[in-house]
Amino acid sequence: MQRDIEDLVNEHRFFEGISPPYRALVAGCGKNVHFEPGQLIATTGAAADRFFAVRAGRVSIEMHAPARGALVLQTAEAGEVVGWSWLFPPYRWSFDVRAIDTVRAIEFDGTCLRDKCERDPAMGYEFMKRFAQVFLHRLEAARLQLLDLYGDVAR
């Protein structure tokens, strides 16, 4: 059964509580995608012109360390979004994103959504508040990881 993007947006946790007209506008920028395990979804330094609302599966957010290879910083799963670099110039990915499992997601055209947010500041504010929550969650997770790594050194 073919699923309508607007239905998928309506079911995704990130978009809960957004007014139906805004969800419809967002859906107009989205498409249904899937990735196989191990597939690279985004690459550090590449143009960040999209973001993903994960519907099923998990993705890793990674950073390459020359002496160690790929380091997994965090994972995201169904109900979460990945990618905020489309919001801020120079619009480049800061990390690699890789499918851990088979991933189903909604891919959003960042330019399309940014343009709609510019035309409707109330919609833009709503999305900035939602992405600010993502930033805070990811920063808190990074802080906890650092405490795990270096907590004994500080004592």
N, CA and C atoms as a LAMMPS dump frame, in Angstrom:
ITEM: TIMESTEP
0
ITEM: NUMBER OF ATOMS
465
ITEM: BOX BOUNDS ff ff ff
-5.0000000000000000e+02 5.0000000000000000e+02
-5.0000000000000000e+02 5.0000000000000000e+02
-5.0000000000000000e+02 5.0000000000000000e+02
ITEM: ATOMS id mol type element x y z
1 1 1 N 0.837 -1.19 0
2 1 2 C 0 0 0
3 1 3 C 0.878 1.249 0
4 2 1 N 0.64 2.133 -0.921
5 2 2 C 1.374 3.393 -1.029
6 2 3 C 0.906 4.345 0.077
7 3 1 N 1.86 4.914 0.802
8 3 2 C 1.51 5.834 1.888
9 3 3 C 1.713 7.261 1.406
10 4 1 N 0.781 8.119 1.708
11 4 2 C 0.876 9.532 1.389
12 4 3 C 1.86 10.187 2.361
13 5 1 N 2.714 11.091 1.867
14 5 2 C 3.711 11.759 2.715
15 5 3 C 3.026 12.511 3.857
16 6 1 N 1.904 13.127 3.586
17 6 2 C 1.213 13.857 4.654
18 6 3 C 0.79 12.91 5.78
19 7 1 N 0.355 11.693 5.435
20 7 2 C 0.019 10.704 6.469
21 7 3 C 1.253 10.353 7.292
22 8 1 N 2.394 10.172 6.62
23 8 2 C 3.635 9.824 7.321
24 8 3 C 4.069 10.96 8.252
25 9 1 N 3.936 12.189 7.785
26 9 2 C 4.265 13.352 8.629
27 9 3 C 3.332 13.386 9.835
28 10 1 N 2.051 13.161 9.619
29 10 2 C 1.08 13.186 10.714
30 10 3 C 1.378 12.135 11.777
31 11 1 N 1.991 11.015 11.384
32 11 2 C 2.28 9.926 12.319
33 11 3 C 3.619 10.076 13.037
34 12 1 N 4.474 10.974 12.573
35 12 2 C 5.829 11.083 13.131
36 12 3 C 5.817 11.951 14.39
37 13 1 N 6.481 11.471 15.441
38 13 2 C 6.508 12.149 16.741
39 13 3 C 7.012 13.592 16.658
40 14 1 N 8 13.867 15.818
41 14 2 C 8.569 15.213 15.733
42 14 3 C 7.517 16.249 15.353
43 15 1 N 6.512 15.848 14.587
44 15 2 C 5.518 16.793 14.071
45 15 3 C 4.236 16.85 14.902
46 16 1 N 4.197 16.113 16.015
47 16 2 C 3.014 16.134 16.878
48 16 3 C 2.738 17.552 17.352
49 17 1 N 1.482 17.94 17.292
50 17 2 C 1.088 19.252 17.796
51 17 3 C 1.241 20.386 16.808
52 18 1 N 1.822 20.13 15.652
53 18 2 C 1.907 21.171 14.622
54 18 3 C 0.554 21.248 13.927
55 19 1 N 0.11 22.441 13.631
56 19 2 C -1.211 22.605 13.024
57 19 3 C -1.274 21.886 11.669
58 20 1 N -2.444 21.353 11.327
59 20 2 C -2.597 20.629 10.065
60 20 3 C -2.13 21.422 8.831
61 21 1 N -2.397 22.731 8.742
62 21 2 C -1.893 23.443 7.559
63 21 3 C -0.357 23.437 7.468
64 22 1 N 0.319 23.556 8.595
65 22 2 C 1.784 23.511 8.592
66 22 3 C 2.289 22.114 8.245
67 23 1 N 1.618 21.094 8.777
68 23 2 C 2.022 19.723 8.43
69 23 3 C 1.87 19.486 6.932
70 24 1 N 0.825 20.037 6.343
71 24 2 C 0.618 19.892 4.894
72 24 3 C 1.735 20.597 4.124
73 25 1 N 2.131 21.789 4.577
74 25 2 C 3.23 22.503 3.92
75 25 3 C 4.538 21.719 4.021
76 26 1 N 4.788 21.157 5.196
77 26 2 C 5.998 20.354 5.412
78 26 3 C 5.987 19.14 4.489
79 27 1 N 4.847 18.465 4.423
80 27 2 C 4.739 17.26 3.591
81 27 3 C 5.074 17.568 2.138
82 28 1 N 4.778 18.769 1.699
83 28 2 C 5.092 19.163 0.325
84 28 3 C 6.578 19.199 0.034
85 29 1 N 7.401 19.196 1.066
86 29 2 C 8.858 19.209 0.905
87 29 3 C 9.464 17.819 1.121
88 30 1 N 8.634 16.807 1.383
89 30 2 C 9.158 15.505 1.772
90 30 3 C 8.955 14.415 0.745
91 31 1 N 9.752 13.364 0.921
92 31 2 C 9.57 12.151 0.13
93 31 3 C 9.983 10.96 0.991
94 32 1 N 9.397 9.821 0.703
95 32 2 C 9.664 8.596 1.438
96 32 3 C 10.951 7.974 0.901
97 33 1 N 11.881 7.606 1.811
98 33 2 C 13.147 6.999 1.399
99 33 3 C 13.46 5.812 2.299
100 34 1 N 14.377 4.96 1.833
101 34 2 C 14.877 3.879 2.685
102 34 3 C 16.364 3.689 2.401
103 35 1 N 17.06 3.158 3.412
104 35 2 C 18.494 2.929 3.335
105 35 3 C 18.791 1.541 3.876
106 36 1 N 19.778 0.91 3.281
107 36 2 C 20.201 -0.421 3.705
108 36 3 C 21.238 -0.294 4.825
109 37 1 N 21.377 -1.324 5.662
110 37 2 C 22.381 -1.282 6.731
111 37 3 C 23.772 -0.977 6.168
112 38 1 N 24.459 -0.05 6.831
113 38 2 C 25.799 0.351 6.422
114 38 3 C 25.834 1.457 5.386
115 39 1 N 24.704 1.781 4.792
116 39 2 C 24.669 2.81 3.749
117 39 3 C 24.903 4.188 4.354
118 40 1 N 25.781 4.959 3.711
119 40 2 C 26.057 6.321 4.141
120 40 3 C 24.921 7.225 3.654
121 41 1 N 24.325 7.95 4.568
122 41 2 C 23.174 8.802 4.28
123 41 3 C 23.61 10.246 4.065
124 42 1 N 24.593 10.683 4.829
125 42 2 C 25.135 12.045 4.717
126 42 3 C 26.625 11.982 5.024
127 43 1 N 27.374 12.9 4.437
128 43 2 C 28.827 12.909 4.57
129 43 3 C 29.306 14.269 5.055
130 44 1 N 30.201 14.267 6.019
131 44 2 C 30.784 15.502 6.547
132 44 3 C 31.295 16.368 5.406
133 45 1 N 30.913 17.638 5.424
134 45 2 C 31.377 18.595 4.43
135 45 3 C 30.525 18.68 3.189
136 46 1 N 29.662 17.705 2.947
137 46 2 C 28.78 17.725 1.776
138 46 3 C 27.674 18.763 1.99
139 47 1 N 27.07 19.176 0.899
140 47 2 C 25.974 20.141 0.979
141 47 3 C 24.856 19.586 1.857
142 48 1 N 24.446 20.371 2.829
143 48 2 C 23.355 19.984 3.736
144 48 3 C 22.084 20.643 3.231
145 49 1 N 21.428 19.952 2.335
146 49 2 C 20.224 20.498 1.721
147 49 3 C 18.991 19.671 2.083
148 50 1 N 19.12 18.857 3.152
149 50 2 C 18.018 17.978 3.534
150 50 3 C 18.162 17.559 4.994
151 51 1 N 17.083 17.034 5.518
152 51 2 C 17.123 16.378 6.825
153 51 3 C 16.163 15.206 6.776
154 52 1 N 16.237 14.351 7.784
155 52 2 C 15.492 13.102 7.771
156 52 3 C 14.689 12.929 9.047
157 53 1 N 13.453 12.505 8.888
158 53 2 C 12.619 12.081 10
159 53 3 C 12.609 10.56 9.948
160 54 1 N 13.278 9.935 10.901
161 54 2 C 13.413 8.475 10.913
162 54 3 C 12.073 7.867 11.307
163 55 1 N 11.589 6.945 10.48
164 55 2 C 10.318 6.253 10.735
165 55 3 C 10.541 4.863 11.301
166 56 1 N 11.6 4.199 10.859
167 56 2 C 11.903 2.842 11.321
168 56 3 C 13.4 2.622 11.172
169 57 1 N 13.965 1.832 12.073
170 57 2 C 15.394 1.559 12.032
171 57 3 C 16.181 2.571 12.852
172 58 1 N 17.504 2.446 12.771
173 58 2 C 18.391 3.341 13.517
174 58 3 C 19.505 3.841 12.604
175 59 1 N 19.96 5.051 12.9
176 59 2 C 21.106 5.627 12.187
177 59 3 C 22.149 6.035 13.213
178 60 1 N 23.41 6.006 12.78
179 60 2 C 24.486 6.487 13.646
180 60 3 C 24.94 7.846 13.141
181 61 1 N 25.264 8.707 14.085
182 61 2 C 25.851 10.008 13.791
183 61 3 C 27.319 9.843 14.131
184 62 1 N 28.174 10.001 13.116
185 62 2 C 29.578 9.631 13.237
186 62 3 C 30.51 10.786 12.907
187 63 1 N 31.717 10.643 13.427
188 63 2 C 32.794 11.585 13.138
189 63 3 C 34.027 10.754 12.803
190 64 1 N 34.747 11.172 11.808
191 64 2 C 35.95 10.426 11.432
192 64 3 C 37.151 10.953 12.226
193 65 1 N 37.866 10.039 12.86
194 65 2 C 39.103 10.372 13.573
195 65 3 C 40.243 9.694 12.82
196 66 1 N 41.243 10.449 12.367
197 66 2 C 42.302 9.883 11.535
198 66 3 C 42.944 8.613 12.095
199 67 1 N 43.221 8.574 13.366
200 67 2 C 43.903 7.414 13.939
201 67 3 C 42.946 6.273 14.283
202 68 1 N 41.631 6.566 14.337
203 68 2 C 40.684 5.558 14.829
204 68 3 C 39.571 5.215 13.856
205 69 1 N 39.437 5.949 12.775
206 69 2 C 38.34 5.692 11.843
207 69 3 C 37.053 6.341 12.322
208 70 1 N 35.927 5.726 11.968
209 70 2 C 34.616 6.29 12.311
210 70 3 C 34.314 6.089 13.793
211 71 1 N 33.962 7.188 14.456
212 71 2 C 33.553 7.148 15.862
213 71 3 C 32.061 7.456 15.921
214 72 1 N 31.29 6.566 16.51
215 72 2 C 29.853 6.794 16.654
216 72 3 C 29.648 7.736 17.831
217 73 1 N 29.08 8.884 17.549
218 73 2 C 28.811 9.873 18.596
219 73 3 C 27.454 9.636 19.246
220 74 1 N 26.464 9.357 18.405
221 74 2 C 25.108 9.131 18.894
222 74 3 C 24.357 8.294 17.877
223 75 1 N 23.218 7.784 18.304
224 75 2 C 22.321 7.106 17.383
225 75 3 C 20.952 7.786 17.459
226 76 1 N 20.224 7.673 16.374
227 76 2 C 18.852 8.183 16.315
228 76 3 C 17.973 7.061 15.801
229 77 1 N 16.75 7.027 16.275
230 77 2 C 15.838 5.94 15.907
231 77 3 C 14.476 6.507 15.526
232 78 1 N 13.54 5.604 15.297
233 78 2 C 12.194 5.996 14.877
234 78 3 C 11.635 7.078 15.8
235 79 1 N 11.049 8.101 15.191
236 79 2 C 10.469 9.208 15.939
237 79 3 C 11.406 10.389 16.092
238 80 1 N 12.676 10.205 15.704
239 80 2 C 13.658 11.288 15.82
240 80 3 C 13.991 11.859 14.449
241 81 1 N 14.608 13.038 14.458
242 81 2 C 15.081 13.648 13.217
243 81 3 C 16.6 13.732 13.244
244 82 1 N 17.172 13.724 12.056
245 82 2 C 18.62 13.797 11.894
246 82 3 C 18.921 14.886 10.873
247 83 1 N 19.815 15.785 11.271
248 83 2 C 20.267 16.83 10.362
249 83 3 C 19.658 18.177 10.674
250 84 1 N 20.51 19.102 11.045
251 84 2 C 20.041 20.481 11.232
252 84 3 C 20.911 21.465 10.473
253 85 1 N 21.921 20.977 9.804
254 85 2 C 22.833 21.871 9.081
255 85 3 C 22.157 22.596 7.921
256 86 1 N 21.013 22.097 7.458
257 86 2 C 20.26 22.767 6.404
258 86 3 C 19.702 24.109 6.881
259 87 1 N 19.689 24.327 8.201
260 87 2 C 19.154 25.562 8.773
261 87 3 C 20.152 26.712 8.785
262 88 1 N 21.452 26.397 8.772
263 88 2 C 22.465 27.415 9.035
264 88 3 C 23.541 27.439 7.954
265 89 1 N 23.843 28.648 7.44
266 89 2 C 24.958 28.736 6.497
267 89 3 C 26.227 28.239 7.164
268 90 1 N 27.101 27.62 6.495
269 90 2 C 27.21 27.461 5.033
270 90 3 C 26.474 26.247 4.494
271 91 1 N 25.527 25.664 5.254
272 91 2 C 24.719 24.533 4.81
273 91 3 C 25.594 23.347 4.394
274 92 1 N 26.423 22.899 5.326
275 92 2 C 27.295 21.735 5.137
276 92 3 C 27.086 20.77 6.3
277 93 1 N 27.093 19.475 6.001
278 93 2 C 26.962 18.468 7.056
279 93 3 C 28.177 18.523 7.961
280 94 1 N 27.943 18.476 9.271
281 94 2 C 29.018 18.495 10.263
282 94 3 C 29.466 17.09 10.641
283 95 1 N 28.651 16.082 10.33
284 95 2 C 28.938 14.707 10.702
285 95 3 C 28.514 13.782 9.566
286 96 1 N 28.976 12.547 9.64
287 96 2 C 28.475 11.501 8.751
288 96 3 C 27.244 10.889 9.417
289 97 1 N 26.323 10.427 8.604
290 97 2 C 25.151 9.71 9.095
291 97 3 C 25.086 8.396 8.321
292 98 1 N 24.954 7.292 9.053
293 98 2 C 24.975 5.958 8.441
294 98 3 C 23.816 5.115 8.976
295 99 1 N 23.199 4.346 8.093
296 99 2 C 22.135 3.42 8.511
297 99 3 C 22.758 2.267 9.292
298 100 1 N 22.227 1.997 10.459
299 100 2 C 22.652 0.842 11.252
300 100 3 C 21.83 -0.368 10.826
301 101 1 N 20.533 -0.17 10.727
302 101 2 C 19.585 -1.206 10.299
303 101 3 C 19.01 -0.741 8.96
304 102 1 N 18.062 -1.512 8.457
305 102 2 C 17.274 -1.002 7.336
306 102 3 C 16.481 0.183 7.89
307 103 1 N 16.593 1.306 7.229
308 103 2 C 15.984 2.544 7.715
309 103 3 C 14.925 3.012 6.728
310 104 1 N 13.776 3.349 7.265
311 104 2 C 12.74 4.038 6.5
312 104 3 C 12.624 5.427 7.101
313 105 1 N 12.576 6.422 6.228
314 105 2 C 12.56 7.805 6.702
315 105 3 C 11.808 8.687 5.717
316 106 1 N 11.498 9.861 6.183
317 106 2 C 10.999 10.914 5.302
318 106 3 C 12.183 11.853 5.096
319 107 1 N 12.557 12.051 3.865
320 107 2 C 13.625 12.995 3.533
321 107 3 C 12.977 14.32 3.152
322 108 1 N 13.407 15.384 3.814
323 108 2 C 12.857 16.704 3.538
324 108 3 C 13.877 17.561 2.816
325 109 1 N 13.418 18.247 1.799
326 109 2 C 14.238 19.207 1.068
327 109 3 C 14.382 20.434 1.959
328 110 1 N 15.591 20.664 2.466
329 110 2 C 15.836 21.762 3.395
330 110 3 C 15.6 23.128 2.789
331 111 1 N 15.957 23.297 1.529
332 111 2 C 15.747 24.596 0.867
333 111 3 C 14.256 24.887 0.755
334 112 1 N 13.49 23.876 0.368
335 112 2 C 12.037 24.018 0.258
336 112 3 C 11.44 24.433 1.605
337 113 1 N 11.819 23.73 2.659
338 113 2 C 11.258 24.023 3.981
339 113 3 C 11.749 25.369 4.514
340 114 1 N 13.021 25.68 4.285
341 114 2 C 13.559 26.968 4.726
342 114 3 C 12.804 28.113 4.047
343 115 1 N 12.525 27.981 2.747
344 115 2 C 11.78 29.01 2.02
345 115 3 C 10.372 29.178 2.591
346 116 1 N 9.716 28.076 2.922
347 116 2 C 8.365 28.162 3.491
348 116 3 C 8.402 28.819 4.873
349 117 1 N 9.426 28.518 5.65
350 117 2 C 9.568 29.137 6.972
351 117 3 C 9.867 30.635 6.857
352 118 1 N 10.635 31.02 5.85
353 118 2 C 10.92 32.446 5.63
354 118 3 C 9.647 33.203 5.264
355 119 1 N 8.793 32.571 4.456
356 119 2 C 7.547 33.225 4.036
357 119 3 C 6.514 33.284 5.166
358 120 1 N 6.612 32.358 6.115
359 120 2 C 5.662 32.312 7.231
360 120 3 C 6.464 32.256 8.531
361 121 1 N 6.794 33.43 9.104
362 121 2 C 7.63 33.459 10.316
363 121 3 C 7.064 32.652 11.483
364 122 1 N 5.748 32.554 11.598
365 122 2 C 5.17 31.755 12.691
366 122 3 C 5.522 30.277 12.489
367 123 1 N 5.481 29.824 11.263
368 123 2 C 5.877 28.447 10.97
369 123 3 C 7.376 28.273 11.227
370 124 1 N 8.165 29.247 10.801
371 124 2 C 9.602 29.188 11.041
372 124 3 C 9.926 29.12 12.519
373 125 1 N 9.229 29.901 13.321
374 125 2 C 9.448 29.89 14.767
375 125 3 C 9.095 28.53 15.359
376 126 1 N 7.989 27.958 14.893
377 126 2 C 7.579 26.635 15.37
378 126 3 C 8.666 25.602 15.082
379 127 1 N 9.241 25.638 13.89
380 127 2 C 10.286 24.677 13.557
381 127 3 C 11.585 24.946 14.297
382 128 1 N 11.92 26.195 14.503
383 128 2 C 13.135 26.491 15.271
384 128 3 C 12.99 26 16.711
385 129 1 N 11.814 26.145 17.298
386 129 2 C 11.598 25.63 18.654
387 129 3 C 11.777 24.112 18.678
388 130 1 N 11.249 23.44 17.677
389 130 2 C 11.358 21.98 17.635
390 130 3 C 12.801 21.538 17.419
391 131 1 N 13.506 22.208 16.521
392 131 2 C 14.9 21.844 16.295
393 131 3 C 15.78 22.24 17.482
394 132 1 N 15.416 23.298 18.191
395 132 2 C 16.164 23.652 19.403
396 132 3 C 16.083 22.508 20.414
397 133 1 N 14.947 21.847 20.496
398 133 2 C 14.815 20.685 21.387
399 133 3 C 15.741 19.554 20.942
400 134 1 N 15.877 19.371 19.638
401 134 2 C 16.802 18.357 19.117
402 134 3 C 18.232 18.725 19.506
403 135 1 N 18.594 20.014 19.318
404 135 2 C 19.948 20.472 19.686
405 135 3 C 20.218 20.171 21.159
406 136 1 N 19.268 20.555 22.018
407 136 2 C 19.449 20.361 23.456
408 136 3 C 19.605 18.883 23.815
409 137 1 N 18.789 18.05 23.208
410 137 2 C 18.865 16.612 23.462
411 137 3 C 20.229 16.062 23.048
412 138 1 N 20.7 16.459 21.872
413 138 2 C 21.98 15.947 21.384
414 138 3 C 23.146 16.49 22.205
415 139 1 N 23.07 17.747 22.619
416 139 2 C 24.134 18.306 23.454
417 139 3 C 24.174 17.632 24.819
418 140 1 N 23.018 17.361 25.384
419 140 2 C 22.966 16.675 26.679
420 140 3 C 23.544 15.266 26.556
421 141 1 N 23.208 14.567 25.479
422 141 2 C 23.755 13.226 25.264
423 141 3 C 25.274 13.291 25.115
424 142 1 N 25.774 14.298 24.404
425 142 2 C 27.232 14.45 24.244
426 142 3 C 27.888 14.752 25.591
427 143 1 N 27.252 15.576 26.402
428 143 2 C 27.788 15.892 27.733
429 143 3 C 27.886 14.631 28.584
430 144 1 N 26.854 13.811 28.544
431 144 2 C 26.872 12.569 29.319
432 144 3 C 27.952 11.611 28.813
433 145 1 N 28.159 11.569 27.504
434 145 2 C 29.229 10.74 26.958
435 145 3 C 30.585 11.224 27.439
436 146 1 N 30.786 12.535 27.46
437 146 2 C 32.056 13.082 27.939
438 146 3 C 32.267 12.772 29.412
439 147 1 N 31.208 12.84 30.193
440 147 2 C 31.328 12.475 31.61
441 147 3 C 31.718 11.01 31.764
442 148 1 N 31.151 10.15 30.924
443 148 2 C 31.53 8.73 30.957
444 148 3 C 32.998 8.543 30.612
445 149 1 N 33.463 9.293 29.61
446 149 2 C 34.852 9.153 29.169
447 149 3 C 35.853 9.762 30.137
448 150 1 N 35.521 10.948 30.653
449 150 2 C 36.509 11.706 31.413
450 150 3 C 36.13 11.934 32.873
451 151 1 N 35.023 11.354 33.312
452 151 2 C 34.55 11.577 34.672
453 151 3 C 35.585 11.213 35.726
454 152 1 N 36.314 10.12 35.559
455 152 2 C 37.312 9.699 36.531
456 152 3 C 38.517 10.635 36.567
457 153 1 N 38.832 11.249 35.438
458 153 2 C 39.996 12.147 35.357
459 153 3 C 39.76 13.389 36.217
460 154 1 N 38.5 13.849 36.254
461 154 2 C 38.2 15.07 36.988
462 154 3 C 38.212 14.854 38.503
463 155 1 N 38.158 13.624 38.956
464 155 2 C 38.089 13.352 40.398
465 155 3 C 39.442 13.364 41.034
